[in-house]
Amino acid sequence: MGRCIPFLLFITIISGQNYLANVYGFPMAKIQFKSIADSVTLKVETIGLIDAIWPIKNAYTTNFDTTHFGLIAFKKKIKQ
């Protein structure tokens, strides 16, 4: 069990963080956040009934310098 815990922590860090946005208990969107050493990526996609009404599939990526955290590049891909 001792060896398994660091592996699970590593997998969690690599895969990023996943969120589910709910409104009054109904799922509205899946959100995925990934942070690598020099970039941050955020993806948002609607699900459920709201996807039939107003589909959204957006992705935002920011690249930065790791020494002073200055912005190098910003990309967005919006599909609404």
LOLO-197616 format. One line per field, with one value per atom (N, C-alpha, C, O, CB): residue number from 1; atom name; x, z, y. Coordinates in Angstrom, 3 decimals. Glycine has a CB too. Layout:
// residues N
pos <- NUM, ...
site <- CA, ...
c1 <- X, ...
c3 <- Z, ...
c2 <- Y, ...
//
This chain:
// residues 80
pos <- 1, 1, 1, 1, 1, 2, 2, 2, 2, 2, 3, 3, 3, 3, 3, 4, 4, 4, 4, 4, 5, 5, 5, 5, 5, 6, 6, 6, 6, 6, 7, 7, 7, 7, 7, 8, 8, 8, 8, 8, 9, 9, 9, 9, 9, 10, 10, 10, 10, 10, 11, 11, 11, 11, 11, 12, 12, 12, 12, 12, 13, 13, 13, 13, 13, 14, 14, 14, 14, 14, 15, 15, 15, 15, 15, 16, 16, 16, 16, 16, 17, 17, 17, 17, 17, 18, 18, 18, 18, 18, 19, 19, 19, 19, 19, 20, 20, 20, 20, 20, 21, 21, 21, 21, 21, 22, 22, 22, 22, 22, 23, 23, 23, 23, 23, 24, 24, 24, 24, 24, 25, 25, 25, 25, 25, 26, 26, 26, 26, 26, 27, 27, 27, 27, 27, 28, 28, 28, 28, 28, 29, 29, 29, 29, 29, 30, 30, 30, 30, 30, 31, 31, 31, 31, 31, 32, 32, 32, 32, 32, 33, 33, 33, 33, 33, 34, 34, 34, 34, 34, 35, 35, 35, 35, 35, 36, 36, 36, 36, 36, 37, 37, 37, 37, 37, 38, 38, 38, 38, 38, 39, 39, 39, 39, 39, 40, 40, 40, 40, 40, 41, 41, 41, 41, 41, 42, 42, 42, 42, 42, 43, 43, 43, 43, 43, 44, 44, 44, 44, 44, 45, 45, 45, 45, 45, 46, 46, 46, 46, 46, 47, 47, 47, 47, 47, 48, 48, 48, 48, 48, 49, 49, 49, 49, 49, 50, 50, 50, 50, 50, 51, 51, 51, 51, 51, 52, 52, 52, 52, 52, 53, 53, 53, 53, 53, 54, 54, 54, 54, 54, 55, 55, 55, 55, 55, 56, 56, 56, 56, 56, 57, 57, 57, 57, 57, 58, 58, 58, 58, 58, 59, 59, 59, 59, 59, 60, 60, 60, 60, 60, 61, 61, 61, 61, 61, 62, 62, 62, 62, 62, 63, 63, 63, 63, 63, 64, 64, 64, 64, 64, 65, 65, 65, 65, 65, 66, 66, 66, 66, 66, 67, 67, 67, 67, 67, 68, 68, 68, 68, 68, 69, 69, 69, 69, 69, 70, 70, 70, 70, 70, 71, 71, 71, 71, 71, 72, 72, 72, 72, 72, 73, 73, 73, 73, 73, 74, 74, 74, 74, 74, 75, 75, 75, 75, 75, 76, 76, 76, 76, 76, 77, 77, 77, 77, 77, 78, 78, 78, 78, 78, 79, 79, 79, 79, 79, 80, 80, 80, 80, 80
site <- N, CA, C, O, CB, N, CA, C, O, CB, N, CA, C, O, CB, N, CA, C, O, CB, N, CA, C, O, CB, N, CA, C, O, CB, N, CA, C, O, CB, N, CA, C, O, CB, N, CA, C, O, CB, N, CA, C, O, CB, N, CA, C, O, CB, N, CA, C, O, CB, N, CA, C, O, CB, N, CA, C, O, CB, N, CA, C, O, CB, N, CA, C, O, CB, N, CA, C, O, CB, N, CA, C, O, CB, N, CA, C, O, CB, N, CA, C, O, CB, N, CA, C, O, CB, N, CA, C, O, CB, N, CA, C, O, CB, N, CA, C, O, CB, N, CA, C, O, CB, N, CA, C, O, CB, N, CA, C, O, CB, N, CA, C, O, CB, N, CA, C, O, CB, N, CA, C, O, CB, N, CA, C, O, CB, N, CA, C, O, CB, N, CA, C, O, CB, N, CA, C, O, CB, N, CA, C, O, CB, N, CA, C, O, CB, N, CA, C, O, CB, N, CA, C, O, CB, N, CA, C, O, CB, N, CA, C, O, CB, N, CA, C, O, CB, N, CA, C, O, CB, N, CA, C, O, CB, N, CA, C, O, CB, N, CA, C, O, CB, N, CA, C, O, CB, N, CA, C, O, CB, N, CA, C, O, CB, N, CA, C, O, CB, N, CA, C, O, CB, N, CA, C, O, CB, N, CA, C, O, CB, N, CA, C, O, CB, N, CA, C, O, CB, N, CA, C, O, CB, N, CA, C, O, CB, N, CA, C, O, CB, N, CA, C, O, CB, N, CA, C, O, CB, N, CA, C, O, CB, N, CA, C, O, CB, N, CA, C, O, CB, N, CA, C, O, CB, N, CA, C, O, CB, N, CA, C, O, CB, N, CA, C, O, CB, N, CA, C, O, CB, N, CA, C, O, CB, N, CA, C, O, CB, N, CA, C, O, CB, N, CA, C, O, CB, N, CA, C, O, CB, N, CA, C, O, CB, N, CA, C, O, CB, N, CA, C, O, CB, N, CA, C, O, CB, N, CA, C, O, CB, N, CA, C, O, CB, N, CA, C, O, CB, N, CA, C, O, CB
c1 <- 0.829, 0.000, 0.868, 0.477, -0.940, 2.035, 2.914, 3.394, 3.548, 4.089, 3.634, 4.092, 2.948, 3.177, 4.729, 1.763, 0.602, 0.237, -0.197, -0.595, 0.399, -0.009, 0.763, 0.128, 0.191, 2.105, 2.792, 2.372, 2.273, 4.295, 2.125, 1.684, 0.330, 0.130, 1.612, -0.594, -1.917, -1.825, -2.535, -2.841, -0.958, -0.771, -0.197, -0.608, 0.141, 0.752, 1.353, 0.310, 0.270, 2.500, -0.528, -1.569, -2.552, -2.998, -2.312, -2.890, -3.805, -3.205, -3.905, -4.148, -1.923, -1.269, -1.186, -1.412, 0.134, -0.868, -0.741, -2.084, -2.156, -0.169, -3.130, -4.422, -5.115, -6.044, -5.323, -4.717, -5.361, -6.549, -6.683, -5.800, -7.393, -8.569, -9.813, -9.867, -8.519, -10.793, -12.059, -13.175, -13.238, -12.363, -14.045, -15.163, -16.456, -16.441, -14.962, -17.551, -18.873, -19.703, -19.925, -19.548, -20.162, -20.960, -22.432, -22.953, -20.703, -23.096, -24.515, -25.298, -24.798, -24.722, -26.534, -27.458, -28.717, -29.399, -27.768, -29.026, -30.157, -30.105, -31.140, -31.476, -28.910, -28.727, -28.669, -28.424, -29.808, -28.888, -28.829, -27.444, -26.951, -29.929, -26.812, -25.473, -25.544, -26.387, -24.828, -24.652, -24.636, -23.358, -23.405, -24.810, -22.200, -20.941, -19.877, -19.865, -20.453, -18.980, -17.774, -16.629, -16.500, -17.496, -15.806, -14.683, -13.424, -13.386, -14.892, -12.393, -11.120, -10.023, -9.895, -10.822, -9.239, -8.150, -6.847, -6.713, -8.391, -5.879, -4.569, -3.498, -3.512, -4.332, -2.573, -1.462, -0.160, 0.102, -1.544, 0.648, 1.966, 2.976, 2.581, 2.177, 4.253, 5.286, 5.218, 5.429, 6.648, 4.932, 4.953, 3.641, 3.612, 6.058, 2.559, 1.280, 0.093, 0.199, 1.190, -1.031, -2.293, -3.345, -3.440, -2.701, -4.140, -5.183, -6.519, -6.609, -4.847, -7.549, -8.897, -9.833, -9.858, -9.337, -10.604, -11.574, -12.955, -13.120, -11.189, -13.945, -15.327, -16.225, -16.120, -15.767, -17.110, -18.032, -19.379, -19.446, -17.469, -20.453, -21.781, -22.237, -21.843, -22.792, -23.086, -23.641, -25.124, -25.616, -22.886, -25.814, -27.216, -28.130, -27.855, -27.374, -29.206, -30.227, -29.688, -30.048, -31.416, -28.844, -28.299, -27.465, -27.352, -27.448, -26.877, -26.086, -26.971, -26.520, -25.346, -28.211, -29.144, -29.627, -29.930, -30.343, -29.697, -30.180, -29.060, -29.219, -30.795, -27.927, -26.821, -25.514, -24.893, -26.871, -25.085, -23.850, -22.607, -22.479, -23.733, -21.710, -20.455, -19.322, -19.423, -20.490, -18.257, -17.032, -15.866, -15.429, -16.983, -15.366, -14.320, -13.042, -13.080, -14.782, -11.907, -10.605, -9.723, -9.669, -9.936, -9.036, -8.140, -6.792, -6.734, -8.728, -5.710, -4.365, -3.496, -3.492, -3.752, -2.768, -1.841, -0.460, -0.287, -2.297, 0.528, 1.926, 2.659, 2.447, 2.601, 3.520, 4.230, 5.666, 6.010, 3.520, 6.493, 7.896, 7.965, 7.364, 8.759, 8.689, 8.718, 9.628, 9.552, 9.167, 10.486, 11.374, 10.696, 10.854, 12.624, 9.947, 9.277, 7.769, 7.089, 9.903, 7.249, 5.820, 5.218, 4.030, 5.066, 6.046, 5.543, 4.803, 5.166, 6.697, 3.783, 2.954, 3.721, 4.257, 1.650, 3.770, 4.407, 3.349, 3.485, 5.244, 2.307, 1.264, -0.065, -0.119, 1.647, -1.135, -2.483, -3.274, -3.294, -3.156, -3.927, -4.745, -6.138, -6.307, -4.113, -7.120, -8.483, -9.163, -8.969, -9.277, -9.959, -10.739, -12.171, -12.494, -10.189, -13.018, -14.382, -15.357, -15.297, -14.687, -16.249, -17.312, -18.615, -18.892, -17.018, -19.413, -20.671, -21.786, -22.940, -20.605
c3 <- 0.000, 0.000, 0.000, -0.571, 1.213, 0.630, 0.701, -0.656, -0.878, 1.562, -1.573, -2.918, -3.773, -4.701, -3.597, -3.480, -4.293, -4.139, -5.109, -3.917, -2.965, -2.705, -3.572, -4.194, -1.231, -3.648, -4.538, -6.000, -6.719, -4.423, -6.445, -7.819, -8.062, -9.093, -8.128, -7.132, -7.274, -7.281, -8.041, -6.142, -6.444, -6.441, -7.765, -8.283, -5.291, -8.320, -9.606, -10.716, -11.542, -9.938, -10.748, -11.769, -11.647, -12.662, -11.647, -10.439, -10.223, -10.741, -11.356, -8.737, -10.501, -10.956, -12.477, -13.087, -10.344, -13.093, -14.546, -15.232, -16.211, -14.965, -14.735, -15.420, -15.255, -16.009, -14.913, -14.323, -14.109, -13.179, -12.439, -15.432, -13.235, -12.377, -13.246, -14.206, -11.372, -12.904, -13.632, -12.708, -11.541, -14.183, -13.247, -12.485, -13.254, -14.472, -12.187, -12.550, -13.151, -12.613, -11.407, -12.837, -13.507, -13.105, -13.114, -14.124, -14.045, -11.982, -11.829, -11.487, -10.797, -10.737, -11.980, -11.611, -11.093, -11.835, -12.828, -9.825, -9.152, -9.288, -9.409, -9.720, -9.267, -9.325, -10.721, -10.873, -8.589, -11.742, -13.119, -13.702, -13.608, -13.987, -14.300, -14.872, -16.093, -16.972, -15.263, -16.130, -17.226, -18.054, -19.276, -16.677, -17.391, -18.133, -17.459, -16.242, -18.261, -18.302, -17.822, -17.984, -19.021, -18.605, -16.958, -16.983, -16.655, -15.679, -15.981, -17.471, -17.254, -17.165, -18.039, -18.398, -16.102, -15.858, -15.780, -14.960, -14.550, -16.636, -16.617, -16.460, -17.137, -17.907, -15.554, -15.329, -15.501, -14.785, -13.918, -16.457, -16.683, -16.246, -15.890, -18.205, -16.266, -15.768, -16.401, -15.708, -16.017, -17.687, -18.349, -19.041, -19.851, -19.351, -18.736, -19.378, -18.519, -17.642, -20.750, -18.807, -18.147, -19.244, -20.141, -17.101, -19.167, -20.153, -19.440, -18.435, -21.010, -19.968, -19.429, -20.575, -21.601, -18.737, -20.402, -21.409, -20.775, -19.668, -22.006, -21.480, -20.999, -22.096, -23.257, -20.597, -21.720, -22.681, -21.999, -20.915, -23.239, -22.638, -22.062, -22.238, -23.174, -22.709, -21.298, -21.327, -20.986, -20.522, -20.330, -21.218, -20.835, -21.704, -22.885, -19.413, -21.121, -21.838, -22.370, -23.470, -20.929, -21.611, -22.046, -23.313, -24.098, -20.932, -23.521, -24.728, -25.971, -27.044, -24.621, -25.844, -26.973, -27.251, -28.394, -26.700, -26.206, -26.350, -26.781, -27.730, -25.038, -26.076, -26.333, -26.172, -25.111, -25.381, -27.212, -27.097, -27.038, -27.787, -28.274, -26.140, -25.965, -25.890, -25.208, -24.681, -26.595, -26.503, -26.652, -27.765, -27.605, -25.528, -25.514, -24.904, -24.011, -24.738, -25.406, -24.861, -24.801, -25.750, -25.720, -23.686, -23.481, -23.022, -22.133, -22.440, -23.622, -23.244, -23.057, -23.893, -24.315, -21.961, -21.678, -21.459, -20.641, -20.444, -22.191, -21.998, -21.366, -21.748, -23.354, -20.397, -19.702, -19.424, -19.445, -18.397, -19.165, -18.823, -17.364, -16.495, -19.070, -17.098, -15.735, -14.795, -13.582, -15.774, -15.314, -14.422, -13.824, -12.633, -15.166, -14.627, -14.104, -14.376, -14.110, -14.711, -14.906, -15.156, -16.112, -16.035, -13.847, -17.006, -18.050, -19.113, -19.414, -18.687, -19.667, -20.667, -21.981, -22.505, -20.890, -22.511, -23.801, -24.893, -25.946, -23.745, -24.650, -25.663, -24.991, -23.898, -26.650, -25.679, -25.233, -26.448, -27.468, -24.536, -26.346, -27.440, -26.910, -25.775, -28.068, -27.737, -27.376, -28.598, -29.729, -26.837, -28.333, -29.377, -28.865, -27.940, -29.722, -29.474, -28.987, -30.025, -31.200, -28.663, -29.572, -30.427, -29.638, -28.762, -30.875, -29.965, -29.270, -30.270, -29.889, -28.403
c2 <- -1.199, 0.000, 1.255, 2.273, 0.002, 1.198, 2.356, 2.819, 4.020, 2.048, 1.889, 2.240, 2.772, 3.548, 1.027, 2.377, 2.745, 4.224, 4.845, 1.877, 4.792, 6.175, 7.172, 8.023, 6.510, 7.116, 8.061, 7.910, 8.904, 7.876, 6.679, 6.459, 7.112, 7.754, 4.959, 6.958, 7.568, 9.093, 9.752, 7.103, 9.656, 11.102, 11.576, 12.615, 11.523, 10.822, 11.168, 11.145, 12.056, 10.207, 10.126, 10.017, 11.180, 11.715, 8.668, 11.574, 12.693, 13.991, 14.796, 12.827, 14.199, 15.420, 15.450, 16.495, 15.540, 14.323, 14.257, 14.492, 15.235, 12.905, 13.876, 13.943, 15.287, 15.576, 12.853, 16.104, 17.392, 17.259, 16.284, 17.994, 18.247, 18.258, 18.338, 19.106, 19.439, 17.550, 17.528, 17.999, 17.614, 16.107, 18.832, 19.365, 19.137, 18.960, 20.867, 19.143, 19.038, 20.200, 20.302, 17.645, 21.072, 22.230, 21.842, 21.368, 23.446, 22.047, 21.727, 22.988, 23.877, 20.650, 23.052, 24.121, 23.448, 22.741, 25.083, 23.666, 23.023, 21.499, 20.844, 23.550, 20.951, 19.508, 18.919, 17.722, 18.860, 19.731, 19.246, 19.520, 20.644, 19.914, 18.517, 18.734, 19.653, 19.476, 17.383, 20.625, 21.596, 21.534, 21.674, 22.989, 21.323, 21.374, 20.522, 20.339, 22.818, 20.005, 19.332, 20.320, 20.971, 17.982, 20.427, 21.355, 20.574, 19.825, 22.538, 20.749, 20.063, 21.117, 21.974, 19.032, 21.040, 21.981, 21.200, 20.292, 22.801, 21.550, 20.903, 21.967, 22.994, 20.068, 21.699, 22.609, 21.836, 20.870, 23.262, 22.274, 21.692, 22.753, 23.863, 21.257, 22.437, 23.345, 24.738, 25.733, 22.748, 24.825, 26.127, 26.492, 27.418, 26.154, 25.780, 26.107, 25.682, 24.824, 25.438, 26.313, 26.000, 25.847, 26.685, 27.117, 24.765, 24.514, 24.336, 23.631, 23.266, 24.981, 24.883, 24.518, 25.198, 26.220, 23.442, 23.010, 22.959, 22.445, 21.624, 23.493, 23.517, 22.957, 23.353, 24.969, 22.031, 21.431, 21.216, 20.637, 20.086, 21.686, 21.502, 20.058, 19.364, 22.466, 19.632, 18.275, 18.352, 19.381, 17.327, 17.272, 17.187, 18.031, 18.248, 17.596, 18.501, 19.265, 20.590, 21.009, 19.523, 21.238, 22.530, 22.378, 23.320, 23.156, 21.195, 20.950, 20.964, 21.365, 19.608, 20.535, 20.572, 21.996, 22.338, 19.657, 22.825, 24.193, 25.142, 25.910, 24.673, 25.081, 25.993, 25.232, 25.295, 27.223, 24.509, 23.722, 24.613, 25.582, 22.751, 24.264, 24.998, 23.984, 22.964, 25.903, 24.280, 23.481, 24.449, 24.739, 22.335, 24.944, 25.957, 25.395, 24.549, 27.197, 25.884, 25.503, 26.743, 27.525, 24.382, 26.915, 28.047, 27.504, 26.654, 29.062, 27.989, 27.563, 28.798, 29.700, 26.608, 28.828, 29.914, 29.325, 28.421, 30.741, 29.839, 29.446, 30.619, 31.770, 29.022, 30.325, 31.388, 30.979, 29.797, 31.746, 31.980, 31.757, 31.321, 31.953, 33.045, 30.249, 29.699, 30.484, 30.289, 28.257, 31.366, 32.110, 33.336, 33.606, 32.531, 34.080, 35.276, 35.275, 36.266, 36.523, 34.166, 33.953, 34.985, 35.298, 33.983, 35.503, 36.394, 35.594, 34.457, 37.195, 36.187, 35.529, 35.380, 36.356, 36.317, 34.155, 33.890, 33.794, 34.417, 32.590, 33.025, 32.842, 32.530, 31.966, 31.714, 32.915, 32.608, 32.156, 32.844, 33.838, 31.003, 30.489, 30.200, 29.755, 29.211, 30.456, 30.088, 29.491, 29.936, 31.315, 28.481, 27.830, 27.790, 27.044, 26.378, 28.598, 28.756, 28.224, 28.586, 30.237, 27.362, 26.834, 26.934, 26.114, 25.342, 27.958, 28.188, 28.296, 28.492, 29.444
//
